[in-house]
Amino acid sequence: FEKRGLPIHRSFHGSEAVITGAQSDLYLHYIEHYSSRAGRAWLEAVMKRSEPWMGHIRARIEHYRLPPELAYLPVIESSFTAQAVSRSGAVGLWQFMKNSISPFDMHVTEWMDERRDFWKATDGALRKLKENYDALGDWELALAAYNAGLGAVRTAIRRAGTGNYQELCDRGFLKRETIHYVPKFRAVSHIMSRARRSNVSTGWMESPQWTRIPPGRSVDLGLLANTAGIDKKDLVSGNMELSWGVSPPDRNYQLKVRTKDYEAVAAALARKDIQLVHYYIHYIKSGDTLSALSRHYGVSVTTIEQANPGIQARYLRLGQRVLVPALKEAGPYVRSATKDLSIRFDGSYLVRKGDTLWSIALAHGVDP
């Protein structure tokens, strides 16, 4: 980039500012933390999970001319678990809150949560980091703003009368989580940028190339993979945002497929003689309503209407056939049946003899 006169952000390591004070102590703490035998095993497992997306992430970082170490930010954000959900409700590899996604063309619907879309979320995260850097002029502050919010960091700078990140931390103008965030990231990126010297085995990481293709209709990933003759897990890993493994009936939606599979998938999508999504078939009986069907089958009335062009909720006919996309397992609809629609979350774990924080974290795909 420099030879062509284009701007480039240097690596965090090598030309970085010297870390001093409490930040130095935290940095050394996390170096020791992740360099331990258990820490290295955990990092190896996390990097194994990153394989489907790491090549794409590195390419997008280069596209935005950002420091290459940012590829390791999902290690401390989500442990490279696409389905990760934080206690505050942040979701995905890059941990986006629902109220922060609109500038990055991400949406949450009954069909999908695009905070889990590795393509959109990666672009959104890198744009956010670049915006933070452009606003603050310092990568430590930019990373702190990714964790705490740009407004919170600006407020801290104004109250402290300084834009020195280490001074903001030492004087307590940033919250505890943010004070730990940057040295934790520095430690992980330092170790992983020198994986071999750090005795962290990353194996032969596969870095598939991805491309996007609009299916033009709802398709079940399993049926599409079977028709195209490709591995279903490759389609699933590329489209983790789909809540039911079925693409939405939105012509603007694009599936992510490995470049090597593009022609096979395109040929399968072009076939009009096969159905690429499962449906429940319901015949209208006296008293049936689309609202009742939507509650029973776990889809919206709009989804049922989209699957049945011309249907009118107010003028259903006895015996009329209604197709309902099979987004989840459900038995036949019976009007008198009731169903507990509550959702329970149980975040507890009973510690067993021999458990460690590392072993529990590894088993559940989270950071210790």
C-alpha positions in Angstrom: 0.0 0.0 0.0 2.7 2.4 1.0 4.6 2.0 -2.3 1.4 3.0 -4.2 0.9 6.0 -2.0 -2.2 4.6 -0.3 -2.8 5.0 3.5 -2.3 2.0 5.6 -2.6 1.4 9.4 0.5 -0.2 10.8 0.5 -3.4 12.9 -0.2 -3.0 16.6 3.1 -4.8 17.3 6.5 -3.5 16.6 5.8 0.2 16.1 3.3 0.4 19.0 3.6 2.8 21.9 5.2 1.4 25.0 2.7 0.1 27.5 3.2 1.4 31.0 1.5 1.4 34.4 -1.5 -0.6 35.2 -2.0 -1.4 31.5 1.4 -3.1 31.5 0.4 -5.2 34.5 -2.8 -6.3 32.8 -1.1 -7.0 29.5 1.5 -9.3 31.2 -1.4 -10.9 33.2 -3.2 -11.8 30.0 0.0 -12.9 28.2 0.5 -15.3 31.1 -3.2 -16.3 31.1 -3.3 -17.3 27.4 0.3 -18.7 27.3 -0.5 -21.3 30.0 -1.0 -24.8 28.9 -4.8 -24.6 29.3 -4.8 -21.1 27.6 -3.0 -22.4 24.6 -5.4 -25.4 24.3 -8.3 -23.0 24.5 -6.8 -20.7 21.8 -6.2 -23.7 19.5 -9.9 -24.7 19.9 -11.1 -21.2 19.2 -8.9 -20.8 16.1 -10.2 -24.2 14.8 -13.7 -22.7 15.0 -12.5 -19.7 13.0 -11.5 -21.7 10.0 -14.7 -21.2 7.8 -14.5 -17.4 8.2 -10.9 -16.4 8.9 -9.8 -16.1 5.3 -12.7 -13.8 4.5 -12.1 -11.7 7.6 -8.4 -11.3 6.7 -9.3 -10.3 3.1 -11.9 -7.7 4.3 -9.3 -6.2 6.8 -6.9 -5.8 3.9 -9.7 -4.3 1.8 -10.3 -1.6 4.5 -6.5 -1.2 5.0 -6.7 -1.9 8.7 -4.2 -3.6 11.1 -4.1 -7.3 10.4 -4.3 -8.2 14.1 -8.0 -7.1 14.1 -8.6 -10.6 12.7 -8.2 -11.8 16.3 -10.8 -9.5 17.9 -13.6 -12.1 17.7 -11.4 -14.3 19.9 -12.2 -12.1 22.9 -15.6 -11.0 21.6 -17.2 -14.3 20.9 -14.6 -17.1 21.0 -15.3 -17.3 17.3 -18.8 -18.8 18.1 -21.3 -17.4 15.6 -24.2 -18.2 17.9 -22.7 -16.4 20.9 -25.0 -14.2 22.9 -23.7 -12.0 25.7 -25.4 -11.2 29.0 -26.3 -7.8 27.5 -27.8 -9.3 24.4 -24.9 -8.8 21.9 -24.9 -11.5 19.2 -22.5 -13.1 16.7 -18.8 -13.2 16.0 -18.4 -9.5 16.4 -21.0 -9.1 19.2 -23.5 -6.5 17.8 -26.3 -5.1 19.9 -29.6 -4.9 18.1 -29.8 -1.1 18.4 -26.4 -0.6 16.6 -26.9 -2.6 13.4 -29.0 -0.3 11.2 -26.0 1.7 9.7 -24.5 -1.6 8.6 -27.5 -3.0 6.6 -28.1 -5.8 9.1 -31.6 -6.9 10.1 -33.3 -9.1 12.7 -36.5 -10.8 11.5 -38.4 -14.0 12.3 -36.3 -15.6 9.6 -32.9 -14.5 10.5 -30.6 -12.5 12.7 -27.9 -10.9 10.5 -25.7 -10.2 13.5 -24.7 -13.8 12.9 -24.1 -13.2 9.2 -20.3 -13.5 9.0 -20.1 -11.3 5.8 -22.3 -8.4 6.9 -21.1 -8.5 10.5 -17.4 -8.5 9.5 -17.9 -5.5 7.3 -20.0 -3.7 9.9 -17.4 -4.3 12.6 -14.5 -3.2 10.5 -16.4 -0.1 9.4 -17.2 0.7 13.0 -13.5 0.2 14.1 -12.4 2.5 11.3 -14.9 5.1 12.2 -13.7 5.0 15.8 -10.1 5.4 14.7 -11.0 8.3 12.4 -12.9 10.0 15.2 -10.3 9.4 17.9 -7.0 9.1 16.0 -5.7 6.3 18.3 -6.1 2.5 18.0 -6.3 2.0 21.8 -9.1 4.5 22.0 -10.8 3.0 18.9 -10.8 -0.5 20.5 -12.0 0.9 23.8 -14.9 2.6 21.9 -15.7 -0.7 20.2 -16.2 -2.1 23.7 -17.8 0.8 25.5 -19.2 2.9 22.7 -17.8 6.0 20.9 -20.0 8.3 23.0 -18.7 6.8 26.3 -15.1 7.2 25.3 -15.6 10.8 24.1 -17.3 11.6 27.4 -14.3 10.1 29.3 -11.9 12.2 27.3 -13.9 15.3 27.9 -14.1 14.7 31.7 -10.5 13.7 32.1 -9.2 16.5 29.9 -6.9 14.1 28.1 -7.0 11.7 25.1 -4.3 9.4 26.5 -5.8 6.0 26.8 -3.4 4.7 29.6 -4.2 7.8 31.7 -7.9 7.4 31.2 -7.5 3.8 32.5 -5.2 4.7 35.4 -7.5 7.5 36.6 -10.6 5.3 36.3 -12.5 7.3 33.6 -13.3 4.1 31.7 -15.3 1.1 33.0 -13.5 -1.9 34.3 -14.4 -4.1 31.4 -13.0 -1.6 28.9 -9.8 -1.2 31.0 -9.2 -4.9 30.6 -10.4 -5.1 27.0 -7.4 -3.6 25.2 -4.6 -5.4 27.1 -6.6 -8.6 26.7 -6.8 -8.1 22.9 -3.1 -7.1 22.7 -2.1 -10.3 24.5 -4.2 -12.5 22.3 -3.1 -10.8 19.1 0.6 -10.9 20.3 0.4 -14.6 20.9 -1.5 -15.5 17.8 0.7 -13.3 15.6 3.6 -15.4 16.8 1.7 -18.7 17.1 4.6 -21.0 16.4 7.0 -19.2 18.8 4.2 -19.2 21.4 3.7 -22.9 21.0 0.1 -22.5 19.8 -0.7 -25.0 17.1 -3.0 -23.7 14.4 -2.7 -26.7 12.2 -3.4 -26.3 8.5 -6.1 -23.7 8.6 -8.6 -24.0 5.7 -9.5 -20.6 4.3 -12.4 -21.1 1.9 -13.3 -18.3 -0.4 -17.0 -17.3 -0.3 -19.3 -15.7 -2.8 -23.0 -14.7 -2.6 -26.0 -15.7 -4.7 -29.6 -14.7 -4.4 -31.8 -17.8 -4.2 -34.9 -15.7 -5.3 -37.2 -17.9 -3.1 -37.2 -19.7 0.3 -34.9 -22.7 0.2 -34.1 -25.2 2.9 -30.3 -25.5 3.3 -30.5 -29.3 3.6 -32.6 -29.7 0.5 -30.4 -27.3 -1.5 -27.2 -29.1 -0.4 -28.7 -32.5 -1.4 -29.9 -31.2 -4.8 -26.5 -29.5 -5.5 -24.5 -32.5 -4.3 -22.5 -30.5 -1.7 -21.8 -30.8 2.0 -24.7 -29.3 4.1 -22.3 -28.1 6.8 -20.6 -25.8 4.4 -23.9 -24.1 3.6 -24.8 -23.9 7.3 -21.4 -22.4 8.3 -21.9 -19.7 5.7 -25.4 -18.8 6.6 -25.5 -19.0 10.4 -27.9 -16.0 10.5 -30.8 -18.2 9.3 -33.0 -19.0 12.4 -34.5 -22.2 10.8 -32.0 -23.2 8.2 -34.4 -21.7 5.6 -33.8 -18.6 3.6 -36.4 -15.8 3.8 -38.8 -15.1 0.9 -36.9 -11.9 0.2 -35.5 -11.5 -3.3 -32.8 -9.2 -1.9 -31.4 -11.9 0.5 -28.2 -13.5 -0.6 -26.9 -17.0 0.4 -23.2 -17.3 1.0 -21.7 -20.3 -0.7 -18.1 -21.5 -1.1 -16.8 -20.3 -4.4 -16.0 -23.9 -5.4 -19.7 -24.8 -5.0 -21.1 -21.8 -6.8 -21.9 -23.4 -10.1 -23.6 -26.5 -8.5 -25.7 -24.3 -6.2 -26.7 -21.9 -9.1 -27.8 -25.0 -11.1 -29.9 -26.3 -8.3 -31.6 -22.9 -7.7 -32.3 -22.7 -11.4 -34.4 -25.9 -11.3 -38.1 -25.2 -11.2 -39.1 -28.9 -11.2 -38.2 -29.4 -7.6 -39.3 -27.9 -4.3 -36.5 -26.7 -2.1 -38.4 -26.1 1.1 -40.6 -28.3 3.3 -44.2 -27.3 3.9 -47.0 -28.4 6.3 -50.3 -28.8 4.5 -53.4 -27.7 6.4 -57.0 -27.9 5.2 -59.2 -25.1 6.7 -61.9 -26.3 9.1 -64.6 -24.3 10.8 -63.2 -21.7 13.2 -59.6 -21.8 11.8 -57.8 -18.6 11.4 -54.4 -17.7 10.0 -53.5 -16.2 13.4 -54.1 -19.5 15.1 -52.1 -21.3 12.4 -49.2 -18.9 12.8 -49.1 -19.4 16.6 -49.2 -23.2 16.2 -46.5 -23.5 13.5 -44.3 -20.7 14.8 -44.4 -18.5 11.8 -46.0 -15.1 11.1 -49.2 -14.5 9.3 -47.2 -12.6 6.7 -45.1 -15.7 6.1 -48.2 -17.9 5.5 -49.6 -15.2 3.2 -46.3 -15.1 1.2 -46.5 -18.9 0.8 -50.1 -18.8 -0.4 -50.5 -15.9 -3.0 -54.0 -14.6 -3.1 -55.1 -16.0 0.3 -57.2 -13.6 2.4 -57.3 -14.0 6.1 -60.9 -12.7 6.4 -62.3 -15.0 3.6 -60.9 -18.5 4.3 -63.0 -21.3 2.8 -63.8 -24.7 4.4 -61.5 -27.3 2.8 -59.1 -24.6 1.5 -55.5 -25.9 1.3 -52.9 -23.7 3.1 -49.2 -24.3 2.9 -47.2 -23.4 6.0 -43.3 -23.3 5.7 -42.0 -26.0 8.1 -39.5 -23.9 10.0 -39.7 -26.0 13.1 -41.1 -29.4 14.2 -44.9 -29.1 14.9 -47.7 -31.6 14.9 -50.9 -31.2 13.0 -52.9 -28.1 14.1 -56.0 -28.9 16.3 -58.1 -25.9 17.1 -58.6 -26.8 20.8 -54.9 -27.4 21.4 -53.0 -25.0 23.5 -49.3 -24.5 23.7 -46.8 -23.0 26.2 -45.1 -20.4 24.2 -42.7 -19.3 27.0 -39.0 -19.4 26.4 -36.7 -20.4 29.2 -33.0 -19.8 29.5 -30.8 -21.7 32.0 -27.3 -20.3 32.2 -26.1 -22.5 35.1 -23.6 -25.3 35.2 -23.0 -27.7 38.1 -19.2 -28.0 38.7 -17.8 -31.5 38.8 -14.6 -32.8 40.4 -11.7 -32.0 38.1 -13.4 -29.1 36.3 -11.5 -25.9 35.6 -12.7 -22.6 34.2 -10.8 -23.5 31.0 -12.4 -26.9 30.6 -15.9 -25.4 31.3 -15.3 -22.6 28.8 -14.0 -25.0 26.2 -17.0 -27.3 26.6 -19.4 -24.4 26.2 -17.6 -22.3 23.5 -17.1 -19.2 25.7 -14.2 -17.2 27.1 -13.2 -18.2 30.7 
